[in-house]
């Protein structure tokens, strides 16, 4: 089973790929009970967090705490659990946790290999960044008050039980990171209550109001929130403008602000042809490729080789952790986008690469091609 298939099965259980993609394109939350029959413990444990807290990486702002019982913001001030340089002050951190504060570790996939590979599997499917934040909540406590997220999330319950309350609809439709939180936002409709058990997955689209707590007398709750960091339509259009500006003189033309007093008609007439160029197939394909290239460049490479490569394997297969996209070229062949520079492949090489991705054996003639991919870290034995 490929890394992507493993990650999908762990996160979405028996949900098919088509069903999962339809879920992501909608606005409804969904509970997937027992999505991981063996639990999510292979991704994380409290022991993993204890080991992390004993390292120099355990420092703010990656490390934070939250307590809804506080007056004002639920965020615990960092100086109450860290040293002045940001390092974790464990005696005070433990005291805050024992008193009811939730421990939060952001982007733990950057430090923890099992989560890194899990996130990479989902990135290979969704072709956007995926992150993992950790929440350890003591009994009878709640970290954050009612809120919504500005990206879709998967909640993987690792240990203990956590009671969730979710409100219907999106009072502020499809918010993004650029959307300020309206402080007076009130929920609409009757909330639904549910309890997550180890191995469960909860999918919550952005904009859904929710809160979660551990009941008194229960064991502490450990869960991973997988952030699905998809770009918005507006972000893609902004990127398309930036890419088109280099070759489109009209976009570099001065905007005559002094004509605003004359009314919008003349300006709209001048801008309409430029706006139309942003939604052409060529402009959107360029923006799409730029998004894939940016993702591959910003995420860890997870190559199939180390410093000492040695000889190519006798039975090569595509390196599971490498994020890639094979883009057909109009003149034949394809462009392979990955963490390194794009690779121009002939039609035959593109066919060989596709066969590798499917787990098929290659002919002897592909030997030099495989050796090249091996040196780059794109295949493994």
Secondary structure, 3 states (H helix, E strand, C coil): CCHHHHHHHHHHCCCCHHHHHHHHHCCCCEEECCCCCCCCCCCCCHHHHHHHHCCCCCECCCEEEECCCCCCCCECCHHHCECCCCEECHHHHHHHHHCCCEEEECCHHHCCHHHHHHHHHHHHHHCCEEEEEEEEECCCCCCCCCECCCCEEEEEEEECCEEEEECCCCCCCCCCCCCCCCCCCCCCCCCEEEEECCCCEEEECCCCCEEEECCCCCCCEEEEEEEEECCCHHHHHHHHHHHHHCCCHHHHCCCCHHHHHHCCHHHHHHHHHHHHHHCCHHHHHHHHHHHHHHHHHHCCCCCCCCCCCCCCCCCCEECCCCCCEEEECCCCCEEEECCCCCEEECHHHHHHHHHHHCCCCCCHHHHHHHHHHHHHCCEEC
